[in-house]
Amino acid sequence: MERIGGLISTSIYESCTIKSFKHNGSLHRMWLENWKVPEGRLHPAHRDAGIMVYVNDHTPIREADGKEWISRVPAVSFFLPGEWFNVVALLEDRGVRYYCNVASPPYRYNNVLTYIDYDLDVVLLPGGSVLDLDRDEYDKHKEEYRYSASVRGQVEDGLRALHERVATFGQPFGDEEARRYYREWRDSPQAKENESYP
């Protein structure tokens, strides 16, 4: 938060890097330019649940092999404390597509947020169809990285909890809120000062 005229502002967007790791500690992927939505701008349900919300648009993404590319669409990411999944709302022309990662609960230190990616992904398409992805990758990595019984249980529980939220379109799912988060960030002084998007 930033102090302005003796008051603490809850409308300042903080710059943040998001890092995803694999279970063995190796880097999986980095999103280099993200903006944390201030607490004062969070939906009450998100604020009450302690959900951290980040916005990015055409952010540089660095893969584990060092290759970089630029994301093509705006994204709003939701990190839920204690939950073994996170949700990314991709704001596409044809609607909002939710890409959900089964992952360890997030950890934030200063301006870096990290989590461990556990391969399994769930995609909720704009029309309501749901896709489950990468079970084969998970099965390979749970042997290769020797996931403990505890981790395997947390991953499967996280996948079940994620499916329950998808089925009910529960928080943090909500197209209008995702669009609002992006719109308010796009209109903020921080976005205008750091215009890296087209």
N, C-alpha and C positions, 0 to 999 in steps of 0.2 A: 504494500500500500504506500501511497505517497502523501506527505503532509502538505496541504495547501492552505495558506492563511490560518494556521493553527488548527485546522481540521484535517482528519485523515480521510483522503478520498477513497471511495470504493468503486470508482469508475475508471481506474487506470488499468489498462491491459499490460500484463507482464510478458516479456519475450521468454520463450522456453524451447529447449531442445528435447525431443522425445527419442529415447533409445530403447530398442527392443533387443534382447539377448536370447540365446539358446540356453538350455539347461546346463551345458558344460561351461558356461561363462563367455562363450564367443559371441561377438557382435552379430546380430542378425540384420538390423536396419536402423537408420537414423533419419528422423524428420527434423530438418535443421531450423526451420522458422515457423514457430507456433506462438499463439497468443492466448494466455490464460484469461478466461472471462472473469471479471471481478465479481466478488461475492454479491455486491449490490445489484448486479445485473442478472443474477441467476434466477431461474424459475423457483418459486418457493419450495416445491417438492425436491428439486435438485439440491438446493441449499440445505434443506433439512436433512437430506440423506448424505450430505458431505461429498456429493459428486463433484469432481473436478472437470471442467469443460474447457476445451482448447479449440481454437479456430485456426485454420491455415488456408492459403490460397496460392497455388502455383509455388509451393515450397520445394526447395531442393531436398532430394532424398538420396542418401548415400547407402549403398548396399555393402554387405560384408566384404566383398572383393574390392571395394574402393570406387566402383563405378557410381556416377551420379546422374540423376535424371530429375526432371521437374514434374510435380504432380499436375494433372490436367484440369481437375475440377476442385472447387472449394470443398473443404471438409470440416466437420465439427465432430470432435472426439470426446467421448464420455468415459471417464475412469471412475469406477465405483469402489470405494474403500471396502476391503474385505472380500470382494467378489473375484472369482477366478475367470473373469472375462472382461473385455472392454468393447465398446461400440463406436464405430466411425460412421457418421452420416455423410454420404457423398452426395453433394447437391448437383445432380445432373439435370440436363435440359428436360429429360422425359420424366423426371420425378426424383425422389430421394431414395437412394439405394443404401441399405445398411450393411456394412461389412463388419462382422463381429469376430473377434479373436478370442479363443480360449487361451487364457494367460494368467500368470500369477497376479495377485493384487498389486496395484501400482505403488511405487516408492518415489517420493520427490525429495530432492536435496538441492537447495538453492534454485537455480534456473534449469535443472535437468530432471526429467521424469523418466523412470526406467520400469521395465517389467520383463518377465521371462515369457517368451512365446512358446506355447505348447502345441503348435501345428494345426490343431482342429479349428476350422472356421465355419461360420454360419452366415449365409447371405440372405437378407430379406429384400426381395425385389419390389419395385414400386407397385406392381399389380397384386402383391401379397404372396407370391410364390416364395418358398424357402428352399435353399440349397445347402446341403452339408458337404463340406470339402475337406480333403487332405487326411482322411482316416488312414490311408496307406503310409503317408509321411509320419503320422503320429506313431503307428505301429512299428515302423522302422526305428524311429528315434527313441522310443521307450526302451528298446533293447540296446541300441547303440550307446545311449547316454545313461542307461541303467536307472530309469526312473524308479524311485522307491514305491512301495505299496501305498504309502501316504500320499505321494504326489499323484499317482495314478487315480486314487480315490478322489482327490481334490479336483483333478481335471474332469473326470466323469461327472462329479457333482456340479461343477461349473457349467458343463455342457447342458445338463438337465435344467439348471436354473435359467440358463440363457434361453433354452427352448420354451420354458414356461413364460418368460417375459415376451418373447416373440409372439407366442400364441395369443396372448392377451393384449399385445401392443402396449405393455406396461412401461414405466419409466426405465430408461431414458428415451424410449422411442416416442417420436412425435414430430411430424414433418414441419409443422408451423413453428415450433420452438427452435428446431435446428435452423430454419431459415431466419428466424428472428436473431438468433445468436450471431449468425454470419452478417446479417444486414447491419446490426448495431456495431459490430467490430469494423466493418467496411467503412462506416461513417465516422469512426472515431479518429481523434488526432493521431494516435499511434499508427493506425493503418495508413493515414495520409502521409505521415513522415517517413514511413518505410515501404513505400509503394514498390514492391517487387513483382506484382501481378500485372497482367496486361490491362 
